[in-house]
Amino acid sequence: MEFIQLAERAGMITPLTNWILEAAFSQSHAWRKAGLDWPLAVNLSAHDLYDPAIVDRIRALFSRWDVAPELIQFELTESALMSDPAAAIETLSALKRLNVKLFIDDYGTGYSSLSYLQKLPVDAIKIDQSFVQAMVASRESGVIISSTIELGHRLGMEVVAEGVETREAWNCLAALGCDVAQGYLISMPMPAAQLKQWERGWV
């Protein structure tokens, strides 16, 4: 969080985003050549979301790297979306026309309006780890997660739980019908070259 804020203040977030996008598309292309259809998610900052050139830049990367749209996903934080909801809807709609999957990251921390949530062309919401890590000991966090899962499903969205670090949390989320878990219980961050070996061990 400190790094991204510093990059934004220094006016370096656009070059950083361009580098990340290039690296992501390059990696996706390499996986595809190896016969691996693994999706890869890229986080976009608030600055990126309101960059008028971002959609054209991403469209050009799809064309240049010959990557299928379903293999690149984009995550945007709830707070970034809510800083200018109308502009966010316009950019997300343009991204959605590229047939990519869109995620709301850190859901539950940005005070989003439900009226805007139902208008956003997103595929999934990611429940913030602060709720997930407290859910076993906190009834209130459990209620928030249960309600969020039901809300997401009723709106036709997939629900992802961030910060899953214990088997107990995993089991609780499974019982509540959460679709996807993400966190150190599944894996610590790793270089891309190690992913195939990890997958064999996990399966």
PyMOL CGO cylinders between C-alpha atoms (Angstrom):
from pymol import cmd
from pymol.cgo import CYLINDER

trace = [
    CYLINDER, 0.00, 0.00, 0.00, 2.83, 2.41, 0.83, 0.3, 1, 1, 1, 1, 1, 1,
    CYLINDER, 2.83, 2.41, 0.83, 4.61, 1.63, -2.43, 0.3, 1, 1, 1, 1, 1, 1,
    CYLINDER, 4.61, 1.63, -2.43, 1.56, 2.30, -4.63, 0.3, 1, 1, 1, 1, 1, 1,
    CYLINDER, 1.56, 2.30, -4.63, 0.75, 5.55, -2.82, 0.3, 1, 1, 1, 1, 1, 1,
    CYLINDER, 0.75, 5.55, -2.82, 4.35, 6.69, -3.23, 0.3, 1, 1, 1, 1, 1, 1,
    CYLINDER, 4.35, 6.69, -3.23, 4.29, 5.83, -6.95, 0.3, 1, 1, 1, 1, 1, 1,
    CYLINDER, 4.29, 5.83, -6.95, 1.05, 7.80, -7.38, 0.3, 1, 1, 1, 1, 1, 1,
    CYLINDER, 1.05, 7.80, -7.38, 2.45, 10.86, -5.55, 0.3, 1, 1, 1, 1, 1, 1,
    CYLINDER, 2.45, 10.86, -5.55, 5.63, 10.71, -7.61, 0.3, 1, 1, 1, 1, 1, 1,
    CYLINDER, 5.63, 10.71, -7.61, 3.68, 10.55, -10.87, 0.3, 1, 1, 1, 1, 1, 1,
    CYLINDER, 3.68, 10.55, -10.87, 5.13, 7.11, -11.65, 0.3, 1, 1, 1, 1, 1, 1,
    CYLINDER, 5.13, 7.11, -11.65, 1.99, 4.99, -11.45, 0.3, 1, 1, 1, 1, 1, 1,
    CYLINDER, 1.99, 4.99, -11.45, 1.32, 5.01, -15.23, 0.3, 1, 1, 1, 1, 1, 1,
    CYLINDER, 1.32, 5.01, -15.23, 4.82, 3.74, -16.19, 0.3, 1, 1, 1, 1, 1, 1,
    CYLINDER, 4.82, 3.74, -16.19, 4.54, 1.17, -13.39, 0.3, 1, 1, 1, 1, 1, 1,
    CYLINDER, 4.54, 1.17, -13.39, 1.14, 0.00, -14.63, 0.3, 1, 1, 1, 1, 1, 1,
    CYLINDER, 1.14, 0.00, -14.63, 2.46, -0.24, -18.19, 0.3, 1, 1, 1, 1, 1, 1,
    CYLINDER, 2.46, -0.24, -18.19, 5.36, -2.41, -16.99, 0.3, 1, 1, 1, 1, 1, 1,
    CYLINDER, 5.36, -2.41, -16.99, 3.04, -4.67, -14.97, 0.3, 1, 1, 1, 1, 1, 1,
    CYLINDER, 3.04, -4.67, -14.97, 0.62, -5.06, -17.87, 0.3, 1, 1, 1, 1, 1, 1,
    CYLINDER, 0.62, -5.06, -17.87, 3.44, -5.94, -20.26, 0.3, 1, 1, 1, 1, 1, 1,
    CYLINDER, 3.44, -5.94, -20.26, 4.82, -8.50, -17.79, 0.3, 1, 1, 1, 1, 1, 1,
    CYLINDER, 4.82, -8.50, -17.79, 1.37, -10.02, -17.20, 0.3, 1, 1, 1, 1, 1, 1,
    CYLINDER, 1.37, -10.02, -17.20, 0.56, -10.42, -20.89, 0.3, 1, 1, 1, 1, 1, 1,
    CYLINDER, 0.56, -10.42, -20.89, 4.03, -11.80, -21.58, 0.3, 1, 1, 1, 1, 1, 1,
    CYLINDER, 4.03, -11.80, -21.58, 3.62, -14.39, -18.81, 0.3, 1, 1, 1, 1, 1, 1,
    CYLINDER, 3.62, -14.39, -18.81, 0.12, -15.33, -19.97, 0.3, 1, 1, 1, 1, 1, 1,
    CYLINDER, 0.12, -15.33, -19.97, 1.43, -15.79, -23.51, 0.3, 1, 1, 1, 1, 1, 1,
    CYLINDER, 1.43, -15.79, -23.51, 4.28, -18.02, -22.25, 0.3, 1, 1, 1, 1, 1, 1,
    CYLINDER, 4.28, -18.02, -22.25, 1.86, -20.16, -20.24, 0.3, 1, 1, 1, 1, 1, 1,
    CYLINDER, 1.86, -20.16, -20.24, -0.44, -20.51, -23.24, 0.3, 1, 1, 1, 1, 1, 1,
    CYLINDER, -0.44, -20.51, -23.24, 2.47, -21.66, -25.43, 0.3, 1, 1, 1, 1, 1, 1,
    CYLINDER, 2.47, -21.66, -25.43, 3.25, -24.26, -22.75, 0.3, 1, 1, 1, 1, 1, 1,
    CYLINDER, 3.25, -24.26, -22.75, -0.35, -25.50, -22.89, 0.3, 1, 1, 1, 1, 1, 1,
    CYLINDER, -0.35, -25.50, -22.89, -1.33, -23.92, -19.57, 0.3, 1, 1, 1, 1, 1, 1,
    CYLINDER, -1.33, -23.92, -19.57, -4.59, -21.95, -19.57, 0.3, 1, 1, 1, 1, 1, 1,
    CYLINDER, -4.59, -21.95, -19.57, -4.10, -20.27, -16.20, 0.3, 1, 1, 1, 1, 1, 1,
    CYLINDER, -4.10, -20.27, -16.20, -5.88, -16.96, -15.57, 0.3, 1, 1, 1, 1, 1, 1,
    CYLINDER, -5.88, -16.96, -15.57, -3.77, -14.08, -14.29, 0.3, 1, 1, 1, 1, 1, 1,
    CYLINDER, -3.77, -14.08, -14.29, -5.10, -11.09, -12.35, 0.3, 1, 1, 1, 1, 1, 1,
    CYLINDER, -5.10, -11.09, -12.35, -3.77, -7.53, -12.55, 0.3, 1, 1, 1, 1, 1, 1,
    CYLINDER, -3.77, -7.53, -12.55, -4.56, -4.82, -9.99, 0.3, 1, 1, 1, 1, 1, 1,
    CYLINDER, -4.56, -4.82, -9.99, -5.42, -1.38, -11.36, 0.3, 1, 1, 1, 1, 1, 1,
    CYLINDER, -5.42, -1.38, -11.36, -5.09, 1.70, -9.16, 0.3, 1, 1, 1, 1, 1, 1,
    CYLINDER, -5.09, 1.70, -9.16, -7.56, 4.57, -8.92, 0.3, 1, 1, 1, 1, 1, 1,
    CYLINDER, -7.56, 4.57, -8.92, -5.29, 6.60, -11.18, 0.3, 1, 1, 1, 1, 1, 1,
    CYLINDER, -5.29, 6.60, -11.18, -5.31, 3.81, -13.78, 0.3, 1, 1, 1, 1, 1, 1,
    CYLINDER, -5.31, 3.81, -13.78, -9.09, 3.59, -13.65, 0.3, 1, 1, 1, 1, 1, 1,
    CYLINDER, -9.09, 3.59, -13.65, -9.46, 7.22, -14.69, 0.3, 1, 1, 1, 1, 1, 1,
    CYLINDER, -9.46, 7.22, -14.69, -6.68, 7.17, -17.29, 0.3, 1, 1, 1, 1, 1, 1,
    CYLINDER, -6.68, 7.17, -17.29, -8.46, 7.78, -20.65, 0.3, 1, 1, 1, 1, 1, 1,
    CYLINDER, -8.46, 7.78, -20.65, -5.85, 5.69, -22.49, 0.3, 1, 1, 1, 1, 1, 1,
    CYLINDER, -5.85, 5.69, -22.49, -5.96, 2.59, -20.29, 0.3, 1, 1, 1, 1, 1, 1,
    CYLINDER, -5.96, 2.59, -20.29, -8.60, 0.66, -22.26, 0.3, 1, 1, 1, 1, 1, 1,
    CYLINDER, -8.60, 0.66, -22.26, -6.91, 1.23, -25.64, 0.3, 1, 1, 1, 1, 1, 1,
    CYLINDER, -6.91, 1.23, -25.64, -3.59, 0.20, -24.10, 0.3, 1, 1, 1, 1, 1, 1,
    CYLINDER, -3.59, 0.20, -24.10, -5.06, -3.06, -22.81, 0.3, 1, 1, 1, 1, 1, 1,
    CYLINDER, -5.06, -3.06, -22.81, -6.84, -3.74, -26.11, 0.3, 1, 1, 1, 1, 1, 1,
    CYLINDER, -6.84, -3.74, -26.11, -3.52, -3.35, -27.96, 0.3, 1, 1, 1, 1, 1, 1,
    CYLINDER, -3.52, -3.35, -27.96, -1.82, -5.79, -25.56, 0.3, 1, 1, 1, 1, 1, 1,
    CYLINDER, -1.82, -5.79, -25.56, -4.47, -8.45, -26.23, 0.3, 1, 1, 1, 1, 1, 1,
    CYLINDER, -4.47, -8.45, -26.23, -3.85, -8.07, -29.94, 0.3, 1, 1, 1, 1, 1, 1,
    CYLINDER, -3.85, -8.07, -29.94, -0.05, -8.03, -29.72, 0.3, 1, 1, 1, 1, 1, 1,
    CYLINDER, -0.05, -8.03, -29.72, 0.34, -10.98, -27.35, 0.3, 1, 1, 1, 1, 1, 1,
    CYLINDER, 0.34, -10.98, -27.35, -2.56, -13.02, -28.78, 0.3, 1, 1, 1, 1, 1, 1,
    CYLINDER, -2.56, -13.02, -28.78, -3.91, -13.71, -25.28, 0.3, 1, 1, 1, 1, 1, 1,
    CYLINDER, -3.91, -13.71, -25.28, -7.50, -14.91, -24.77, 0.3, 1, 1, 1, 1, 1, 1,
    CYLINDER, -7.50, -14.91, -24.77, -9.62, -12.38, -22.80, 0.3, 1, 1, 1, 1, 1, 1,
    CYLINDER, -9.62, -12.38, -22.80, -10.65, -14.96, -20.19, 0.3, 1, 1, 1, 1, 1, 1,
    CYLINDER, -10.65, -14.96, -20.19, -7.00, -15.40, -19.18, 0.3, 1, 1, 1, 1, 1, 1,
    CYLINDER, -7.00, -15.40, -19.18, -6.50, -11.81, -18.00, 0.3, 1, 1, 1, 1, 1, 1,
    CYLINDER, -6.50, -11.81, -18.00, -8.53, -10.49, -15.08, 0.3, 1, 1, 1, 1, 1, 1,
    CYLINDER, -8.53, -10.49, -15.08, -8.56, -7.02, -13.55, 0.3, 1, 1, 1, 1, 1, 1,
    CYLINDER, -8.56, -7.02, -13.55, -9.02, -6.11, -9.90, 0.3, 1, 1, 1, 1, 1, 1,
    CYLINDER, -9.02, -6.11, -9.90, -10.01, -2.66, -8.67, 0.3, 1, 1, 1, 1, 1, 1,
    CYLINDER, -10.01, -2.66, -8.67, -10.39, -1.67, -5.04, 0.3, 1, 1, 1, 1, 1, 1,
    CYLINDER, -10.39, -1.67, -5.04, -13.75, -0.64, -3.74, 0.3, 1, 1, 1, 1, 1, 1,
    CYLINDER, -13.75, -0.64, -3.74, -12.37, 2.74, -2.61, 0.3, 1, 1, 1, 1, 1, 1,
    CYLINDER, -12.37, 2.74, -2.61, -11.00, 3.45, -6.11, 0.3, 1, 1, 1, 1, 1, 1,
    CYLINDER, -11.00, 3.45, -6.11, -14.37, 2.67, -7.68, 0.3, 1, 1, 1, 1, 1, 1,
    CYLINDER, -14.37, 2.67, -7.68, -16.24, 4.89, -5.26, 0.3, 1, 1, 1, 1, 1, 1,
    CYLINDER, -16.24, 4.89, -5.26, -14.04, 7.97, -5.67, 0.3, 1, 1, 1, 1, 1, 1,
    CYLINDER, -14.04, 7.97, -5.67, -15.89, 8.72, -8.93, 0.3, 1, 1, 1, 1, 1, 1,
    CYLINDER, -15.89, 8.72, -8.93, -18.56, 6.06, -9.49, 0.3, 1, 1, 1, 1, 1, 1,
    CYLINDER, -18.56, 6.06, -9.49, -19.91, 7.44, -12.77, 0.3, 1, 1, 1, 1, 1, 1,
    CYLINDER, -19.91, 7.44, -12.77, -16.46, 7.53, -14.38, 0.3, 1, 1, 1, 1, 1, 1,
    CYLINDER, -16.46, 7.53, -14.38, -15.70, 4.10, -12.92, 0.3, 1, 1, 1, 1, 1, 1,
    CYLINDER, -15.70, 4.10, -12.92, -18.79, 2.60, -14.53, 0.3, 1, 1, 1, 1, 1, 1,
    CYLINDER, -18.79, 2.60, -14.53, -17.78, 4.08, -17.90, 0.3, 1, 1, 1, 1, 1, 1,
    CYLINDER, -17.78, 4.08, -17.90, -14.24, 2.62, -17.73, 0.3, 1, 1, 1, 1, 1, 1,
    CYLINDER, -14.24, 2.62, -17.73, -15.41, -0.75, -16.40, 0.3, 1, 1, 1, 1, 1, 1,
    CYLINDER, -15.41, -0.75, -16.40, -18.01, -0.99, -19.15, 0.3, 1, 1, 1, 1, 1, 1,
    CYLINDER, -18.01, -0.99, -19.15, -15.31, -0.35, -21.76, 0.3, 1, 1, 1, 1, 1, 1,
    CYLINDER, -15.31, -0.35, -21.76, -13.09, -3.01, -20.17, 0.3, 1, 1, 1, 1, 1, 1,
    CYLINDER, -13.09, -3.01, -20.17, -16.00, -5.42, -20.02, 0.3, 1, 1, 1, 1, 1, 1,
    CYLINDER, -16.00, -5.42, -20.02, -16.49, -5.03, -23.76, 0.3, 1, 1, 1, 1, 1, 1,
    CYLINDER, -16.49, -5.03, -23.76, -13.06, -6.66, -24.10, 0.3, 1, 1, 1, 1, 1, 1,
    CYLINDER, -13.06, -6.66, -24.10, -14.67, -9.76, -22.48, 0.3, 1, 1, 1, 1, 1, 1,
    CYLINDER, -14.67, -9.76, -22.48, -12.35, -9.74, -19.46, 0.3, 1, 1, 1, 1, 1, 1,
    CYLINDER, -12.35, -9.74, -19.46, -13.39, -10.66, -15.91, 0.3, 1, 1, 1, 1, 1, 1,
    CYLINDER, -13.39, -10.66, -15.91, -13.56, -7.77, -13.43, 0.3, 1, 1, 1, 1, 1, 1,
    CYLINDER, -13.56, -7.77, -13.43, -13.22, -8.03, -9.65, 0.3, 1, 1, 1, 1, 1, 1,
    CYLINDER, -13.22, -8.03, -9.65, -13.95, -5.61, -6.82, 0.3, 1, 1, 1, 1, 1, 1,
    CYLINDER, -13.95, -5.61, -6.82, -11.00, -5.98, -4.45, 0.3, 1, 1, 1, 1, 1, 1,
    CYLINDER, -11.00, -5.98, -4.45, -11.03, -5.40, -0.67, 0.3, 1, 1, 1, 1, 1, 1,
    CYLINDER, -11.03, -5.40, -0.67, -14.83, -5.41, -0.59, 0.3, 1, 1, 1, 1, 1, 1,
    CYLINDER, -14.83, -5.41, -0.59, -16.29, -4.18, 2.68, 0.3, 1, 1, 1, 1, 1, 1,
    CYLINDER, -16.29, -4.18, 2.68, -13.71, -1.48, 3.36, 0.3, 1, 1, 1, 1, 1, 1,
    CYLINDER, -13.71, -1.48, 3.36, -14.72, 1.24, 0.90, 0.3, 1, 1, 1, 1, 1, 1,
    CYLINDER, -14.72, 1.24, 0.90, -18.24, 2.15, 1.99, 0.3, 1, 1, 1, 1, 1, 1,
    CYLINDER, -18.24, 2.15, 1.99, -19.68, 1.48, -1.44, 0.3, 1, 1, 1, 1, 1, 1,
    CYLINDER, -19.68, 1.48, -1.44, -23.27, 2.27, -2.23, 0.3, 1, 1, 1, 1, 1, 1,
    CYLINDER, -23.27, 2.27, -2.23, -25.40, -0.76, -3.04, 0.3, 1, 1, 1, 1, 1, 1,
    CYLINDER, -25.40, -0.76, -3.04, -27.10, 1.29, -5.73, 0.3, 1, 1, 1, 1, 1, 1,
    CYLINDER, -27.10, 1.29, -5.73, -23.76, 1.56, -7.54, 0.3, 1, 1, 1, 1, 1, 1,
    CYLINDER, -23.76, 1.56, -7.54, -22.75, -2.01, -6.80, 0.3, 1, 1, 1, 1, 1, 1,
    CYLINDER, -22.75, -2.01, -6.80, -25.66, -3.33, -8.83, 0.3, 1, 1, 1, 1, 1, 1,
    CYLINDER, -25.66, -3.33, -8.83, -24.72, -1.05, -11.73, 0.3, 1, 1, 1, 1, 1, 1,
    CYLINDER, -24.72, -1.05, -11.73, -21.05, -2.03, -11.90, 0.3, 1, 1, 1, 1, 1, 1,
    CYLINDER, -21.05, -2.03, -11.90, -20.33, -4.53, -14.71, 0.3, 1, 1, 1, 1, 1, 1,
    CYLINDER, -20.33, -4.53, -14.71, -18.19, -6.76, -12.48, 0.3, 1, 1, 1, 1, 1, 1,
    CYLINDER, -18.19, -6.76, -12.48, -17.98, -10.54, -12.27, 0.3, 1, 1, 1, 1, 1, 1,
    CYLINDER, -17.98, -10.54, -12.27, -16.85, -11.02, -8.69, 0.3, 1, 1, 1, 1, 1, 1,
    CYLINDER, -16.85, -11.02, -8.69, -16.31, -9.38, -5.33, 0.3, 1, 1, 1, 1, 1, 1,
    CYLINDER, -16.31, -9.38, -5.33, -13.38, -10.19, -3.06, 0.3, 1, 1, 1, 1, 1, 1,
    CYLINDER, -13.38, -10.19, -3.06, -14.16, -10.03, 0.66, 0.3, 1, 1, 1, 1, 1, 1,
    CYLINDER, -14.16, -10.03, 0.66, -11.43, -8.11, 2.46, 0.3, 1, 1, 1, 1, 1, 1,
    CYLINDER, -11.43, -8.11, 2.46, -9.05, -10.20, 4.55, 0.3, 1, 1, 1, 1, 1, 1,
    CYLINDER, -9.05, -10.20, 4.55, -9.80, -8.20, 7.70, 0.3, 1, 1, 1, 1, 1, 1,
    CYLINDER, -9.80, -8.20, 7.70, -13.23, -9.86, 7.85, 0.3, 1, 1, 1, 1, 1, 1,
    CYLINDER, -13.23, -9.86, 7.85, -12.00, -13.30, 6.81, 0.3, 1, 1, 1, 1, 1, 1,
    CYLINDER, -12.00, -13.30, 6.81, -9.24, -13.47, 9.40, 0.3, 1, 1, 1, 1, 1, 1,
    CYLINDER, -9.24, -13.47, 9.40, -11.64, -12.44, 12.17, 0.3, 1, 1, 1, 1, 1, 1,
    CYLINDER, -11.64, -12.44, 12.17, -14.58, -14.62, 11.15, 0.3, 1, 1, 1, 1, 1, 1,
    CYLINDER, -14.58, -14.62, 11.15, -13.78, -17.65, 13.33, 0.3, 1, 1, 1, 1, 1, 1,
    CYLINDER, -13.78, -17.65, 13.33, -13.61, -15.61, 16.54, 0.3, 1, 1, 1, 1, 1, 1,
    CYLINDER, -13.61, -15.61, 16.54, -16.03, -12.83, 15.63, 0.3, 1, 1, 1, 1, 1, 1,
    CYLINDER, -16.03, -12.83, 15.63, -19.73, -13.49, 15.11, 0.3, 1, 1, 1, 1, 1, 1,
    CYLINDER, -19.73, -13.49, 15.11, -20.11, -10.04, 13.53, 0.3, 1, 1, 1, 1, 1, 1,
    CYLINDER, -20.11, -10.04, 13.53, -17.44, -10.75, 10.90, 0.3, 1, 1, 1, 1, 1, 1,
    CYLINDER, -17.44, -10.75, 10.90, -19.10, -14.09, 10.16, 0.3, 1, 1, 1, 1, 1, 1,
    CYLINDER, -19.10, -14.09, 10.16, -22.44, -12.38, 9.63, 0.3, 1, 1, 1, 1, 1, 1,
    CYLINDER, -22.44, -12.38, 9.63, -20.86, -9.81, 7.30, 0.3, 1, 1, 1, 1, 1, 1,
    CYLINDER, -20.86, -9.81, 7.30, -19.22, -12.55, 5.25, 0.3, 1, 1, 1, 1, 1, 1,
    CYLINDER, -19.22, -12.55, 5.25, -22.37, -14.66, 5.08, 0.3, 1, 1, 1, 1, 1, 1,
    CYLINDER, -22.37, -14.66, 5.08, -24.42, -11.63, 4.00, 0.3, 1, 1, 1, 1, 1, 1,
    CYLINDER, -24.42, -11.63, 4.00, -21.82, -10.62, 1.41, 0.3, 1, 1, 1, 1, 1, 1,
    CYLINDER, -21.82, -10.62, 1.41, -21.76, -14.10, -0.11, 0.3, 1, 1, 1, 1, 1, 1,
    CYLINDER, -21.76, -14.10, -0.11, -25.54, -14.13, -0.38, 0.3, 1, 1, 1, 1, 1, 1,
    CYLINDER, -25.54, -14.13, -0.38, -25.60, -10.60, -1.81, 0.3, 1, 1, 1, 1, 1, 1,
    CYLINDER, -25.60, -10.60, -1.81, -22.92, -11.41, -4.39, 0.3, 1, 1, 1, 1, 1, 1,
    CYLINDER, -22.92, -11.41, -4.39, -24.69, -14.57, -5.50, 0.3, 1, 1, 1, 1, 1, 1,
    CYLINDER, -24.69, -14.57, -5.50, -28.06, -12.84, -5.77, 0.3, 1, 1, 1, 1, 1, 1,
    CYLINDER, -28.06, -12.84, -5.77, -26.42, -10.22, -8.01, 0.3, 1, 1, 1, 1, 1, 1,
    CYLINDER, -26.42, -10.22, -8.01, -24.97, -12.99, -10.16, 0.3, 1, 1, 1, 1, 1, 1,
    CYLINDER, -24.97, -12.99, -10.16, -21.39, -12.48, -8.94, 0.3, 1, 1, 1, 1, 1, 1,
    CYLINDER, -21.39, -12.48, -8.94, -18.72, -14.90, -7.84, 0.3, 1, 1, 1, 1, 1, 1,
    CYLINDER, -18.72, -14.90, -7.84, -17.41, -14.35, -4.29, 0.3, 1, 1, 1, 1, 1, 1,
    CYLINDER, -17.41, -14.35, -4.29, -13.74, -14.65, -3.36, 0.3, 1, 1, 1, 1, 1, 1,
    CYLINDER, -13.74, -14.65, -3.36, -12.43, -14.66, 0.23, 0.3, 1, 1, 1, 1, 1, 1,
    CYLINDER, -12.43, -14.66, 0.23, -9.04, -12.99, 0.72, 0.3, 1, 1, 1, 1, 1, 1,
    CYLINDER, -9.04, -12.99, 0.72, -6.61, -13.75, 3.52, 0.3, 1, 1, 1, 1, 1, 1,
    CYLINDER, -6.61, -13.75, 3.52, -7.52, -17.41, 4.15, 0.3, 1, 1, 1, 1, 1, 1,
    CYLINDER, -7.52, -17.41, 4.15, -4.76, -18.63, 6.46, 0.3, 1, 1, 1, 1, 1, 1,
    CYLINDER, -4.76, -18.63, 6.46, -6.33, -21.45, 8.48, 0.3, 1, 1, 1, 1, 1, 1,
    CYLINDER, -6.33, -21.45, 8.48, -8.18, -24.66, 7.72, 0.3, 1, 1, 1, 1, 1, 1,
    CYLINDER, -8.18, -24.66, 7.72, -10.91, -23.53, 10.12, 0.3, 1, 1, 1, 1, 1, 1,
    CYLINDER, -10.91, -23.53, 10.12, -11.57, -20.40, 8.07, 0.3, 1, 1, 1, 1, 1, 1,
    CYLINDER, -11.57, -20.40, 8.07, -11.50, -22.52, 4.89, 0.3, 1, 1, 1, 1, 1, 1,
    CYLINDER, -11.50, -22.52, 4.89, -14.13, -24.87, 6.29, 0.3, 1, 1, 1, 1, 1, 1,
    CYLINDER, -14.13, -24.87, 6.29, -16.36, -22.01, 7.46, 0.3, 1, 1, 1, 1, 1, 1,
    CYLINDER, -16.36, -22.01, 7.46, -16.20, -20.33, 4.05, 0.3, 1, 1, 1, 1, 1, 1,
    CYLINDER, -16.20, -20.33, 4.05, -16.99, -23.60, 2.29, 0.3, 1, 1, 1, 1, 1, 1,
    CYLINDER, -16.99, -23.60, 2.29, -20.01, -24.10, 4.54, 0.3, 1, 1, 1, 1, 1, 1,
    CYLINDER, -20.01, -24.10, 4.54, -21.22, -20.59, 3.66, 0.3, 1, 1, 1, 1, 1, 1,
    CYLINDER, -21.22, -20.59, 3.66, -20.95, -21.30, -0.06, 0.3, 1, 1, 1, 1, 1, 1,
    CYLINDER, -20.95, -21.30, -0.06, -17.99, -19.04, -0.85, 0.3, 1, 1, 1, 1, 1, 1,
    CYLINDER, -17.99, -19.04, -0.85, -16.75, -19.73, -4.38, 0.3, 1, 1, 1, 1, 1, 1,
    CYLINDER, -16.75, -19.73, -4.38, -13.00, -19.14, -4.16, 0.3, 1, 1, 1, 1, 1, 1,
    CYLINDER, -13.00, -19.14, -4.16, -10.40, -18.88, -1.38, 0.3, 1, 1, 1, 1, 1, 1,
    CYLINDER, -10.40, -18.88, -1.38, -7.18, -16.91, -1.61, 0.3, 1, 1, 1, 1, 1, 1,
    CYLINDER, -7.18, -16.91, -1.61, -4.45, -16.75, 1.01, 0.3, 1, 1, 1, 1, 1, 1,
    CYLINDER, -4.45, -16.75, 1.01, -1.40, -18.26, 2.65, 0.3, 1, 1, 1, 1, 1, 1,
    CYLINDER, -1.40, -18.26, 2.65, -3.24, -21.52, 3.46, 0.3, 1, 1, 1, 1, 1, 1,
    CYLINDER, -3.24, -21.52, 3.46, -3.23, -22.19, -0.27, 0.3, 1, 1, 1, 1, 1, 1,
    CYLINDER, -3.23, -22.19, -0.27, 0.20, -20.72, -0.99, 0.3, 1, 1, 1, 1, 1, 1,
    CYLINDER, 0.20, -20.72, -0.99, 2.67, -17.98, -0.22, 0.3, 1, 1, 1, 1, 1, 1,
    CYLINDER, 2.67, -17.98, -0.22, 3.65, -15.78, -3.19, 0.3, 1, 1, 1, 1, 1, 1,
    CYLINDER, 3.65, -15.78, -3.19, 6.06, -17.56, -5.54, 0.3, 1, 1, 1, 1, 1, 1,
    CYLINDER, 6.06, -17.56, -5.54, 7.94, -17.02, -8.81, 0.3, 1, 1, 1, 1, 1, 1,
    CYLINDER, 7.94, -17.02, -8.81, 5.97, -18.03, -11.89, 0.3, 1, 1, 1, 1, 1, 1,
    CYLINDER, 5.97, -18.03, -11.89, 8.51, -20.77, -12.67, 0.3, 1, 1, 1, 1, 1, 1,
    CYLINDER, 8.51, -20.77, -12.67, 7.52, -22.63, -9.48, 0.3, 1, 1, 1, 1, 1, 1,
    CYLINDER, 7.52, -22.63, -9.48, 3.77, -22.64, -10.13, 0.3, 1, 1, 1, 1, 1, 1,
    CYLINDER, 3.77, -22.64, -10.13, 3.63, -25.89, -12.09, 0.3, 1, 1, 1, 1, 1, 1,
    CYLINDER, 3.63, -25.89, -12.09, 5.42, -27.77, -9.33, 0.3, 1, 1, 1, 1, 1, 1,
    CYLINDER, 5.42, -27.77, -9.33, 3.12, -26.22, -6.71, 0.3, 1, 1, 1, 1, 1, 1,
    CYLINDER, 3.12, -26.22, -6.71, 0.05, -27.25, -8.70, 0.3, 1, 1, 1, 1, 1, 1,
    CYLINDER, 0.05, -27.25, -8.70, 1.18, -30.88, -8.80, 0.3, 1, 1, 1, 1, 1, 1,
    CYLINDER, 1.18, -30.88, -8.80, 1.64, -30.87, -5.02, 0.3, 1, 1, 1, 1, 1, 1,
    CYLINDER, 1.64, -30.87, -5.02, -1.68, -29.14, -4.35, 0.3, 1, 1, 1, 1, 1, 1,
    CYLINDER, -1.68, -29.14, -4.35, -3.75, -31.44, -6.56, 0.3, 1, 1, 1, 1, 1, 1,
]
cmd.load_cgo(trace, "trace")
